[in-house]
Protein backbone atom coordinates (compact mmCIF):
# COMPACT_ATOMS: atom_id res chain seq x y z
CA UNK A 1 0.00 0.00 0.00
CA UNK A 2 2.81 2.37 0.85
CA UNK A 3 4.49 1.65 -2.49
CA UNK A 4 1.34 2.55 -4.43
CA UNK A 5 0.88 5.71 -2.37
CA UNK A 6 4.49 6.77 -3.05
CA UNK A 7 4.06 6.11 -6.78
CA UNK A 8 0.84 8.14 -6.88
CA UNK A 9 2.50 11.03 -5.01
CA UNK A 10 5.47 11.01 -7.43
CA UNK A 11 3.18 11.11 -10.47
CA UNK A 12 1.19 14.00 -9.03
CA UNK A 13 4.39 15.91 -8.24
CA UNK A 14 5.69 15.38 -11.79
CA UNK A 15 2.37 16.56 -13.25
CA UNK A 16 2.37 19.70 -11.08
CA UNK A 17 6.01 20.54 -11.97
CA UNK A 18 5.34 19.99 -15.68
CA UNK A 19 2.31 22.25 -15.61
CA UNK A 20 4.30 24.87 -13.72
CA UNK A 21 7.09 24.79 -16.31
CA UNK A 22 4.54 25.07 -19.13
CA UNK A 23 2.93 28.09 -17.48
CA UNK A 24 6.36 29.61 -16.89
CA UNK A 25 7.28 29.17 -20.57
CA UNK A 26 3.98 30.74 -21.66
CA UNK A 27 4.58 33.60 -19.23
CA UNK A 28 8.11 34.15 -20.61
CA UNK A 29 6.78 34.15 -24.18
CA UNK A 30 4.09 36.63 -23.24
CA UNK A 31 6.55 38.94 -21.52
CA UNK A 32 8.91 38.66 -24.53
CA UNK A 33 6.15 39.90 -26.83
CA UNK A 34 5.66 42.90 -24.58
CA UNK A 35 9.32 43.94 -24.36
CA UNK A 36 10.03 47.19 -26.18
CA UNK A 37 13.15 45.89 -27.94
CA UNK A 38 11.01 43.27 -29.72
CA UNK A 39 8.10 45.55 -30.65
CA UNK A 40 8.93 48.16 -33.33
CA UNK A 41 5.83 50.24 -32.65
CA UNK A 42 6.60 50.60 -28.95
CA UNK A 43 10.22 51.46 -29.62
CA UNK A 44 9.18 54.09 -32.17
CA UNK A 45 6.76 55.65 -29.67
CA UNK A 46 9.55 55.99 -27.11
CA UNK A 47 12.02 57.44 -29.63
CA UNK A 48 9.56 60.10 -30.84
CA UNK A 49 8.53 60.89 -27.27
CA UNK A 50 12.20 61.53 -26.41
CA UNK A 51 12.57 63.61 -29.58
CA UNK A 52 9.60 65.82 -28.65
CA UNK A 53 11.07 66.26 -25.19
CA UNK A 54 14.41 67.35 -26.71
CA UNK A 55 12.60 69.89 -28.90
CA UNK A 56 10.74 71.38 -25.93
CA UNK A 57 13.86 71.64 -23.77
CA UNK A 58 16.15 73.04 -26.51
CA UNK A 59 16.93 76.74 -26.05
CA UNK A 60 19.21 77.56 -28.98
CA UNK A 61 18.36 75.70 -32.15
CA UNK A 62 19.75 76.20 -35.67
CA UNK A 63 19.05 74.62 -39.09
CA UNK A 64 20.15 70.97 -39.33
CA UNK A 65 21.17 70.84 -35.66
CA UNK A 66 21.59 67.62 -33.69
CA UNK A 67 17.87 67.37 -32.95
CA UNK A 68 17.17 67.63 -36.68
CA UNK A 69 19.74 64.87 -37.32
CA UNK A 70 18.03 62.59 -34.78
CA UNK A 71 14.65 63.30 -36.37
CA UNK A 72 16.03 62.61 -39.86
CA UNK A 73 17.41 59.23 -38.74
CA UNK A 74 14.10 58.25 -37.11
CA UNK A 75 12.11 59.23 -40.21
CA UNK A 76 14.38 57.90 -42.95
CA UNK A 77 16.13 54.78 -41.67
CA UNK A 78 14.73 51.33 -40.78
CA UNK A 79 13.22 50.92 -37.34
CA UNK A 80 15.84 49.97 -34.78
CA UNK A 81 18.35 52.55 -36.11
CA UNK A 82 19.88 55.00 -33.63
CA UNK A 83 22.41 57.87 -33.69
CA UNK A 84 25.42 57.16 -31.48
CA UNK A 85 27.27 59.34 -28.97
CA UNK A 86 30.97 59.64 -28.19
CA UNK A 87 32.35 57.49 -25.40
CA UNK A 88 33.15 59.18 -22.10
CA UNK A 89 36.74 60.29 -21.59
CA UNK A 90 36.08 60.78 -17.84
CA UNK A 91 33.45 59.03 -15.69
CA UNK A 92 31.02 61.93 -15.21
CA UNK A 93 31.33 63.53 -18.63
CA UNK A 94 28.13 64.31 -20.52
CA UNK A 95 28.34 62.29 -23.72
CA UNK A 96 28.18 64.30 -26.93
CA UNK A 97 26.33 63.16 -30.06
CA UNK A 98 28.57 61.56 -32.69
CA UNK A 99 27.95 64.41 -35.12
CA UNK A 100 30.44 66.65 -36.97
CA UNK A 101 29.48 69.69 -39.05
CA UNK A 102 31.54 70.56 -42.12
CA UNK A 103 31.38 73.43 -44.61
CA UNK A 104 33.30 72.97 -47.86
CA UNK A 105 34.98 75.69 -49.91
CA UNK A 106 32.10 75.91 -52.38
CA UNK A 107 29.68 76.83 -49.61
CA UNK A 108 28.10 73.41 -49.14
CA UNK A 109 27.00 72.52 -45.64
CA UNK A 110 27.33 68.92 -44.54
CA UNK A 111 26.84 66.77 -41.46
CA UNK A 112 28.79 63.60 -40.67
CA UNK A 113 27.34 61.26 -38.07
CA UNK A 114 27.67 57.67 -36.86
CA UNK A 115 24.54 55.57 -36.54
CA UNK A 116 23.89 51.91 -35.71
CA UNK A 117 21.26 49.64 -37.23
CA UNK A 118 19.72 46.54 -35.68
CA UNK A 119 19.92 43.22 -37.51
CA UNK A 120 16.59 42.26 -39.03
CA UNK A 121 14.84 39.48 -37.13
CA UNK A 122 16.68 40.06 -33.84
CA UNK A 123 15.82 42.27 -30.89
CA UNK A 124 16.56 45.95 -31.33
CA UNK A 125 19.96 47.08 -30.11
CA UNK A 126 20.57 49.63 -27.39
CA UNK A 127 23.27 52.21 -28.22
CA UNK A 128 24.75 51.91 -24.73
CA UNK A 129 25.62 48.27 -25.51
CA UNK A 130 27.98 49.17 -28.36
CA UNK A 131 29.67 52.32 -27.00
CA UNK A 132 32.75 52.10 -24.79
CA UNK A 133 35.72 49.92 -23.91
CA UNK A 134 33.81 47.07 -22.25
CA UNK A 135 31.37 46.89 -25.15
CA UNK A 136 34.18 45.92 -27.54
CA UNK A 137 33.76 42.40 -26.10
CA UNK A 138 30.32 42.19 -27.70
CA UNK A 139 31.65 40.04 -30.57
CA UNK A 140 32.16 37.32 -27.96
CA UNK A 141 28.61 37.73 -26.64
CA UNK A 142 25.39 36.17 -27.85
CA UNK A 143 22.77 37.98 -29.90
CA UNK A 144 20.56 38.41 -26.82
CA UNK A 145 21.67 42.04 -26.89
CA UNK A 146 21.01 42.29 -30.62
CA UNK A 147 23.59 42.69 -33.37
CA UNK A 148 24.60 46.25 -34.21
CA UNK A 149 25.72 47.43 -37.64
CA UNK A 150 27.39 50.86 -37.39
CA UNK A 151 27.49 53.24 -40.36
CA UNK A 152 29.30 56.45 -41.14
CA UNK A 153 26.71 58.75 -42.71
CA UNK A 154 27.02 61.97 -44.68
CA UNK A 155 24.04 64.34 -44.94
CA UNK A 156 23.75 67.61 -46.81
CA UNK A 157 22.06 70.62 -45.21
CA UNK A 158 20.15 72.91 -47.59
CA UNK A 159 18.19 75.62 -45.84
CA UNK A 160 16.70 73.76 -42.90
CA UNK A 161 16.39 70.41 -44.71
CA UNK A 162 18.68 67.40 -44.49
CA UNK A 163 19.21 64.87 -47.28
CA UNK A 164 21.26 61.69 -47.37
CA UNK A 165 24.41 61.76 -49.54
CA UNK A 166 25.91 58.37 -48.66
CA UNK A 167 26.18 55.83 -45.85
CA UNK A 168 29.26 53.63 -45.46
CA UNK A 169 29.19 50.46 -43.31
CA UNK A 170 31.73 50.20 -40.49
CA UNK A 171 32.93 46.58 -40.11
CA UNK A 172 32.53 46.33 -36.34
CA UNK A 173 29.76 45.48 -33.90
CA UNK A 174 30.81 47.22 -30.69
CA UNK A 175 33.32 49.34 -28.83
CA UNK A 176 32.67 52.70 -30.53
CA UNK A 177 34.79 55.48 -29.04
CA UNK A 178 34.82 58.56 -31.28
CA UNK A 179 35.31 59.80 -34.82
CA UNK A 180 37.08 62.84 -36.19
CA UNK A 181 38.12 64.60 -39.38
CA UNK A 182 41.81 64.19 -40.25
CA UNK A 183 44.13 64.93 -43.14
CA UNK A 184 46.44 62.51 -44.95
CA UNK A 185 49.45 64.78 -45.26
CA UNK A 186 51.17 62.78 -48.02
CA UNK A 187 48.39 63.62 -50.49
CA UNK A 188 46.56 66.37 -48.62
CA UNK A 189 43.36 64.31 -48.60
CA UNK A 190 40.69 64.51 -45.91
CA UNK A 191 39.53 61.36 -44.17
CA UNK A 192 37.23 60.37 -41.29
CA UNK A 193 38.88 58.32 -38.55
CA UNK A 194 36.41 56.11 -36.67
CA UNK A 195 38.08 54.94 -33.48
CA UNK A 196 36.87 51.74 -31.80
CA UNK A 197 38.15 50.22 -28.58
CA UNK A 198 39.59 46.72 -28.87
CA UNK A 199 39.73 45.33 -25.34
CA UNK A 200 40.75 41.81 -26.42
CA UNK A 201 44.07 43.20 -27.62
CA UNK A 202 44.28 46.10 -25.17
CA UNK A 203 44.31 48.59 -28.01
CA UNK A 204 42.15 50.23 -30.62
CA UNK A 205 41.10 49.87 -34.26
CA UNK A 206 40.60 52.80 -36.64
CA UNK A 207 38.29 52.53 -39.62
CA UNK A 208 39.50 55.34 -41.89
CA UNK A 209 37.27 56.66 -44.68
CA UNK A 210 39.25 58.61 -47.29
CA UNK A 211 37.41 61.17 -49.42
CA UNK A 212 39.53 60.52 -52.52
CA UNK A 213 37.13 62.02 -55.06
CA UNK A 214 35.48 64.72 -53.04
CA UNK A 215 33.09 64.77 -50.13
CA UNK A 216 30.05 63.62 -52.11
CA UNK A 217 31.69 60.50 -53.56
CA UNK A 218 31.55 57.21 -51.63
CA UNK A 219 34.67 57.03 -49.41
CA UNK A 220 37.53 54.53 -49.53
CA UNK A 221 37.97 52.40 -46.40
CA UNK A 222 41.33 51.44 -44.93
CA UNK A 223 41.83 50.01 -41.44
CA UNK A 224 44.70 50.79 -39.06
CA UNK A 225 45.22 49.56 -35.50
CA UNK A 226 47.51 49.58 -32.50
CA UNK A 227 47.78 47.31 -29.46
CA UNK A 228 50.18 45.27 -27.35
CA UNK A 229 51.32 42.97 -30.16
CA UNK A 230 49.61 44.30 -33.29
CA UNK A 231 50.13 47.44 -35.33
CA UNK A 232 49.22 48.83 -38.73
CA UNK A 233 50.04 52.34 -39.97
CA UNK A 234 49.12 54.52 -42.97
CA UNK A 235 51.79 54.79 -45.68
CA UNK A 236 52.36 56.20 -49.16
CA UNK A 237 54.18 53.36 -50.86
CA UNK A 238 53.49 53.56 -54.60
CA UNK A 239 52.59 57.26 -54.70
CA UNK A 240 49.09 56.88 -56.20
CA UNK A 241 45.96 58.47 -54.72
CA UNK A 242 45.11 55.44 -52.57
CA UNK A 243 46.54 55.18 -49.04
CA UNK A 244 48.66 52.12 -48.35
CA UNK A 245 49.78 50.60 -45.07
CA UNK A 246 52.50 48.74 -43.21
CA UNK A 247 51.52 45.77 -41.09
CA UNK A 248 54.03 44.98 -38.35
CA UNK A 249 55.16 41.56 -37.15
CA UNK A 250 55.92 41.03 -33.46
CA UNK A 251 58.11 38.57 -31.60
CA UNK A 252 56.61 37.64 -28.26
CA UNK A 253 58.56 35.57 -25.72
CA UNK A 254 58.64 35.26 -21.95
CA UNK A 255 61.37 37.89 -21.76
CA UNK A 256 60.53 40.43 -24.46
CA UNK A 257 58.03 41.77 -26.93
CA UNK A 258 59.34 43.59 -29.98
CA UNK A 259 58.69 44.44 -33.62
CA UNK A 260 60.83 42.24 -35.86
CA UNK A 261 59.58 43.14 -39.34
CA UNK A 262 56.90 44.94 -41.35
CA UNK A 263 55.03 44.01 -44.51
CA UNK A 264 53.90 46.58 -47.09
CA UNK A 265 50.37 46.43 -48.50
CA UNK A 266 49.45 48.40 -51.64
CA UNK A 267 45.90 48.95 -52.86
CA UNK A 268 44.90 47.34 -56.15
CA UNK A 269 41.87 49.29 -57.47
CA UNK A 270 41.21 46.71 -60.19
CA UNK A 271 40.56 43.92 -57.67
CA UNK A 272 39.55 46.25 -54.80
CA UNK A 273 42.00 44.64 -52.36
CA UNK A 274 45.25 45.47 -50.59
CA UNK A 275 48.02 43.23 -51.91
CA UNK A 276 51.08 42.30 -49.89
CA UNK A 277 54.70 42.66 -50.92
CA UNK A 278 54.96 38.94 -50.04
CA UNK A 279 52.69 38.03 -52.94
CA UNK A 280 49.23 38.66 -54.34
CA UNK A 281 47.75 35.75 -52.43
CA UNK A 282 48.40 37.67 -49.18
CA UNK A 283 45.76 40.36 -49.39
CA UNK A 284 43.33 42.34 -47.23
CA UNK A 285 39.92 43.78 -48.18
CA UNK A 286 40.59 47.09 -46.40
C-alpha positions as CSV (number, residue, x, y, z in Angstrom):
1,X,0.0,0.0,0.0
2,X,2.8,2.4,0.9
3,X,4.5,1.7,-2.5
4,X,1.3,2.5,-4.4
5,X,0.9,5.7,-2.4
6,X,4.5,6.8,-3.0
7,X,4.1,6.1,-6.8
8,X,0.8,8.1,-6.9
9,X,2.5,11.0,-5.0
10,X,5.5,11.0,-7.4
11,X,3.2,11.1,-10.5
12,X,1.2,14.0,-9.0
13,X,4.4,15.9,-8.2
14,X,5.7,15.4,-11.8
15,X,2.4,16.6,-13.3
16,X,2.4,19.7,-11.1
17,X,6.0,20.5,-12.0
18,X,5.3,20.0,-15.7
19,X,2.3,22.2,-15.6
20,X,4.3,24.9,-13.7
21,X,7.1,24.8,-16.3
22,X,4.5,25.1,-19.1
23,X,2.9,28.1,-17.5
24,X,6.4,29.6,-16.9
25,X,7.3,29.2,-20.6
26,X,4.0,30.7,-21.7
27,X,4.6,33.6,-19.2
28,X,8.1,34.2,-20.6
29,X,6.8,34.2,-24.2
30,X,4.1,36.6,-23.2
31,X,6.6,38.9,-21.5
32,X,8.9,38.7,-24.5
33,X,6.1,39.9,-26.8
34,X,5.7,42.9,-24.6
35,X,9.3,43.9,-24.4
36,X,10.0,47.2,-26.2
37,X,13.1,45.9,-27.9
38,X,11.0,43.3,-29.7
39,X,8.1,45.5,-30.7
40,X,8.9,48.2,-33.3
41,X,5.8,50.2,-32.7
42,X,6.6,50.6,-29.0
43,X,10.2,51.5,-29.6
44,X,9.2,54.1,-32.2
45,X,6.8,55.7,-29.7
46,X,9.6,56.0,-27.1
47,X,12.0,57.4,-29.6
48,X,9.6,60.1,-30.8
49,X,8.5,60.9,-27.3
50,X,12.2,61.5,-26.4
51,X,12.6,63.6,-29.6
52,X,9.6,65.8,-28.7
53,X,11.1,66.3,-25.2
54,X,14.4,67.3,-26.7
55,X,12.6,69.9,-28.9
56,X,10.7,71.4,-25.9
57,X,13.9,71.6,-23.8
58,X,16.2,73.0,-26.5
59,X,16.9,76.7,-26.1
60,X,19.2,77.6,-29.0
61,X,18.4,75.7,-32.2
62,X,19.7,76.2,-35.7
63,X,19.1,74.6,-39.1
64,X,20.2,71.0,-39.3
65,X,21.2,70.8,-35.7
66,X,21.6,67.6,-33.7
67,X,17.9,67.4,-33.0
68,X,17.2,67.6,-36.7
69,X,19.7,64.9,-37.3
70,X,18.0,62.6,-34.8
71,X,14.6,63.3,-36.4
72,X,16.0,62.6,-39.9
73,X,17.4,59.2,-38.7
74,X,14.1,58.2,-37.1
75,X,12.1,59.2,-40.2
76,X,14.4,57.9,-42.9
77,X,16.1,54.8,-41.7
78,X,14.7,51.3,-40.8
79,X,13.2,50.9,-37.3
80,X,15.8,50.0,-34.8
81,X,18.3,52.5,-36.1
82,X,19.9,55.0,-33.6
83,X,22.4,57.9,-33.7
84,X,25.4,57.2,-31.5
85,X,27.3,59.3,-29.0
86,X,31.0,59.6,-28.2
87,X,32.3,57.5,-25.4
88,X,33.1,59.2,-22.1
89,X,36.7,60.3,-21.6
90,X,36.1,60.8,-17.8
91,X,33.5,59.0,-15.7
92,X,31.0,61.9,-15.2
93,X,31.3,63.5,-18.6
94,X,28.1,64.3,-20.5
95,X,28.3,62.3,-23.7
96,X,28.2,64.3,-26.9
97,X,26.3,63.2,-30.1
98,X,28.6,61.6,-32.7
99,X,27.9,64.4,-35.1
100,X,30.4,66.6,-37.0
101,X,29.5,69.7,-39.1
102,X,31.5,70.6,-42.1
103,X,31.4,73.4,-44.6
104,X,33.3,73.0,-47.9
105,X,35.0,75.7,-49.9
106,X,32.1,75.9,-52.4
107,X,29.7,76.8,-49.6
108,X,28.1,73.4,-49.1
109,X,27.0,72.5,-45.6
110,X,27.3,68.9,-44.5
111,X,26.8,66.8,-41.5
112,X,28.8,63.6,-40.7
113,X,27.3,61.3,-38.1
114,X,27.7,57.7,-36.9
115,X,24.5,55.6,-36.5
116,X,23.9,51.9,-35.7
117,X,21.3,49.6,-37.2
118,X,19.7,46.5,-35.7
119,X,19.9,43.2,-37.5
120,X,16.6,42.3,-39.0
121,X,14.8,39.5,-37.1
122,X,16.7,40.1,-33.8
123,X,15.8,42.3,-30.9
124,X,16.6,45.9,-31.3
125,X,20.0,47.1,-30.1
126,X,20.6,49.6,-27.4
127,X,23.3,52.2,-28.2
128,X,24.8,51.9,-24.7
129,X,25.6,48.3,-25.5
130,X,28.0,49.2,-28.4
131,X,29.7,52.3,-27.0
132,X,32.7,52.1,-24.8
133,X,35.7,49.9,-23.9
134,X,33.8,47.1,-22.2
135,X,31.4,46.9,-25.2
136,X,34.2,45.9,-27.5
137,X,33.8,42.4,-26.1
138,X,30.3,42.2,-27.7
139,X,31.7,40.0,-30.6
140,X,32.2,37.3,-28.0
141,X,28.6,37.7,-26.6
142,X,25.4,36.2,-27.8
143,X,22.8,38.0,-29.9
144,X,20.6,38.4,-26.8
145,X,21.7,42.0,-26.9
146,X,21.0,42.3,-30.6
147,X,23.6,42.7,-33.4
148,X,24.6,46.2,-34.2
149,X,25.7,47.4,-37.6
150,X,27.4,50.9,-37.4
151,X,27.5,53.2,-40.4
152,X,29.3,56.5,-41.1
153,X,26.7,58.7,-42.7
154,X,27.0,62.0,-44.7
155,X,24.0,64.3,-44.9
156,X,23.7,67.6,-46.8
157,X,22.1,70.6,-45.2
158,X,20.2,72.9,-47.6
159,X,18.2,75.6,-45.8
160,X,16.7,73.8,-42.9
161,X,16.4,70.4,-44.7
162,X,18.7,67.4,-44.5
163,X,19.2,64.9,-47.3
164,X,21.3,61.7,-47.4
165,X,24.4,61.8,-49.5
166,X,25.9,58.4,-48.7
167,X,26.2,55.8,-45.8
168,X,29.3,53.6,-45.5
169,X,29.2,50.5,-43.3
170,X,31.7,50.2,-40.5
171,X,32.9,46.6,-40.1
172,X,32.5,46.3,-36.3
173,X,29.8,45.5,-33.9
174,X,30.8,47.2,-30.7
175,X,33.3,49.3,-28.8
176,X,32.7,52.7,-30.5
177,X,34.8,55.5,-29.0
178,X,34.8,58.6,-31.3
179,X,35.3,59.8,-34.8
180,X,37.1,62.8,-36.2
181,X,38.1,64.6,-39.4
182,X,41.8,64.2,-40.3
183,X,44.1,64.9,-43.1
184,X,46.4,62.5,-45.0
185,X,49.5,64.8,-45.3
186,X,51.2,62.8,-48.0
187,X,48.4,63.6,-50.5
188,X,46.6,66.4,-48.6
189,X,43.4,64.3,-48.6
190,X,40.7,64.5,-45.9
191,X,39.5,61.4,-44.2
192,X,37.2,60.4,-41.3
193,X,38.9,58.3,-38.5
194,X,36.4,56.1,-36.7
195,X,38.1,54.9,-33.5
196,X,36.9,51.7,-31.8
197,X,38.1,50.2,-28.6
198,X,39.6,46.7,-28.9
199,X,39.7,45.3,-25.3
200,X,40.7,41.8,-26.4
201,X,44.1,43.2,-27.6
202,X,44.3,46.1,-25.2
203,X,44.3,48.6,-28.0
204,X,42.1,50.2,-30.6
205,X,41.1,49.9,-34.3
206,X,40.6,52.8,-36.6
207,X,38.3,52.5,-39.6
208,X,39.5,55.3,-41.9
209,X,37.3,56.7,-44.7
210,X,39.2,58.6,-47.3
211,X,37.4,61.2,-49.4
212,X,39.5,60.5,-52.5
213,X,37.1,62.0,-55.1
214,X,35.5,64.7,-53.0
215,X,33.1,64.8,-50.1
216,X,30.0,63.6,-52.1
217,X,31.7,60.5,-53.6
218,X,31.5,57.2,-51.6
219,X,34.7,57.0,-49.4
220,X,37.5,54.5,-49.5
221,X,38.0,52.4,-46.4
222,X,41.3,51.4,-44.9
223,X,41.8,50.0,-41.4
224,X,44.7,50.8,-39.1
225,X,45.2,49.6,-35.5
226,X,47.5,49.6,-32.5
227,X,47.8,47.3,-29.5
228,X,50.2,45.3,-27.3
229,X,51.3,43.0,-30.2
230,X,49.6,44.3,-33.3
231,X,50.1,47.4,-35.3
232,X,49.2,48.8,-38.7
233,X,50.0,52.3,-40.0
234,X,49.1,54.5,-43.0
235,X,51.8,54.8,-45.7
236,X,52.4,56.2,-49.2
237,X,54.2,53.4,-50.9
238,X,53.5,53.6,-54.6
239,X,52.6,57.3,-54.7
240,X,49.1,56.9,-56.2
241,X,46.0,58.5,-54.7
242,X,45.1,55.4,-52.6
243,X,46.5,55.2,-49.0
244,X,48.7,52.1,-48.4
245,X,49.8,50.6,-45.1
246,X,52.5,48.7,-43.2
247,X,51.5,45.8,-41.1
248,X,54.0,45.0,-38.4
249,X,55.2,41.6,-37.1
250,X,55.9,41.0,-33.5
251,X,58.1,38.6,-31.6
252,X,56.6,37.6,-28.3
253,X,58.6,35.6,-25.7
254,X,58.6,35.3,-22.0
255,X,61.4,37.9,-21.8
256,X,60.5,40.4,-24.5
257,X,58.0,41.8,-26.9
258,X,59.3,43.6,-30.0
259,X,58.7,44.4,-33.6
260,X,60.8,42.2,-35.9
261,X,59.6,43.1,-39.3
262,X,56.9,44.9,-41.3
263,X,55.0,44.0,-44.5
264,X,53.9,46.6,-47.1
265,X,50.4,46.4,-48.5
266,X,49.4,48.4,-51.6
267,X,45.9,49.0,-52.9
268,X,44.9,47.3,-56.2
269,X,41.9,49.3,-57.5
270,X,41.2,46.7,-60.2
271,X,40.6,43.9,-57.7
272,X,39.5,46.2,-54.8
273,X,42.0,44.6,-52.4
274,X,45.3,45.5,-50.6
275,X,48.0,43.2,-51.9
276,X,51.1,42.3,-49.9
277,X,54.7,42.7,-50.9
278,X,55.0,38.9,-50.0
279,X,52.7,38.0,-52.9
280,X,49.2,38.7,-54.3
281,X,47.7,35.8,-52.4
282,X,48.4,37.7,-49.2
283,X,45.8,40.4,-49.4
284,X,43.3,42.3,-47.2
285,X,39.9,43.8,-48.2
286,X,40.6,47.1,-46.4
